[in-house]
Every structure is written in C-alpha cells, then in structure tokens.
Amino acid sequence: MQRNVNRRNFFPRFLQRQRQLLRKSLGGLCLLLTFWLVVNAITITAASSKPTDAFFVLGGSIRREIYVAELSKKYPQIPIIISTGSVDPCILLIFQKQAAKLENVWLEKCADSTFGNFYYGIPLLKKLGTHKVKIITSRTHTPRAEWIGKILFGAHGIWVDIDTVTEKGVPGNRENFFKTCFDIIRSLLWAIISQIIQPQCDKVTKLIDVDMAMWQEKGFKCERQFYTGN
C-alpha cells in the first residue's frame, strides 16, 4: 500500500521539479539576453560616433559599383566589400576607369539574396575590425537592406549607415512586403545564432587579383549602365 502511495506522489513531485528547473533556466537565459542587449547597445552607441571604416556594397546594379569607385578616391584607406555584384572584370574596369585603389576591395560571391549579403558579410567585416559600416544600395532597396543590416550587423556591435545611389535603369532588387517581413524574422533569429556560428564564404577575391586575361578569353558582358557613362 505504501509503495503505491509513493508511486502516485513521485510523478507530481517530478513534474514540479522539472517546472522549477525550466523556470530557473528561462530566467537565466532572459537575464543573459538582457545583459547581452545592454552591452551591445552600449557598443553600437559608441561605434556611431566613430568614422566609417568600411563600405559594404549590395549587388543588384552596376551603378552602385560605379558610385563606390568614385567614393573610394576620396577615402582610399577605407576597405570595400562588394557582395555578389557585377562580374569581376566589369568591377575591375570600373575602378581602373576611375583610377581608384584596387588593394582594399574584396569581391564576395557566395550570397544569392539580400539576407545572404549580410549573412556572409558579418565574418568579413569582423575580420576587418569594422565598427561603423556604410551600406551602399539603391533607394528602392533601402527599407529591407536597412532593417536587415541594423539587425545583423548591429548584433555584432557594428553601426550601420545607408548611402543610396540614384539609378538610371531598374535595379535588380525588387521590394515585396512579405519577403521583407520574412527576412526581418530570420534576421532576428540569425542575430542570435550568428554569435556562435559564422559561415565563411569560400568565394572571396581581392579586386587586384582578378585575372583579366582569363576573363577576356572566357568572355564577359557588363551591365548597360557601364557603357552609358557616369
């Protein structure tokens, strides 16, 4: 009889202990998350007053690459990352045409979406020791790019400014409300996960290392805006 009573009391006590353990675990996680948010907010605020130390170009229009090449002549010391932009030889020709510095320009070719631009951009900017980045994109692409950039780069203490480029043609990025919402949601999730996991892109090339002879033999075509002038 006593054994049956003990069995009946065991499961309620076990469930109660599990609930207490779960509450303590959730409380600890909330405390840790709050601490991280406070520290990160302080870091970002401090970074906002620092000078820009990287340009981050989102692919989608060659006009953005023309713009950053012009900009780099004023700030040759600032590194540039172009995330899945035009084909490599076109970008090289743009910088050569502007007589801009080639050594500080990196071409990342892993991203296949706006989210991917930032996904692979985090480890690249961290390697450069970036505190404040200027994101270069088109006006129509700004809302989604700004949201994702501030969430993902901000989660790593990097302050984000946006610089919009005037387009002469139609940029490759088209805004969609549902796509924007989806990207914001997964950016919030990745902001936490990326504190532990940071996938590296294996398709990063320095602009100065682009093999123009190989591309000329292979053949390539630049976007029309390249030929229609600045």
TADAWO-V581881 format. One record per helix or strand of 2 or more residues. SS is the DSSP state (A for helix, B for strand). FROM is the first residue (numbers start at 0). TO is the last residue. If there is no record, write none. Layout:
ss->SS from->FROM to->TO
ss->SS from->FROM to->TO
This chain:
ss->A from->1 to->47
ss->B from->53 to->57
ss->A from->61 to->73
ss->B from->78 to->82
ss->A from->87 to->96
ss->B from->104 to->107
ss->A from->113 to->126
ss->B from->131 to->137
ss->A from->138 to->151
ss->A from->153 to->155
ss->B from->158 to->164
ss->A from->176 to->192
ss->B from->203 to->205
ss->A from->206 to->208
ss->A from->211 to->217
ss->A from->223 to->226
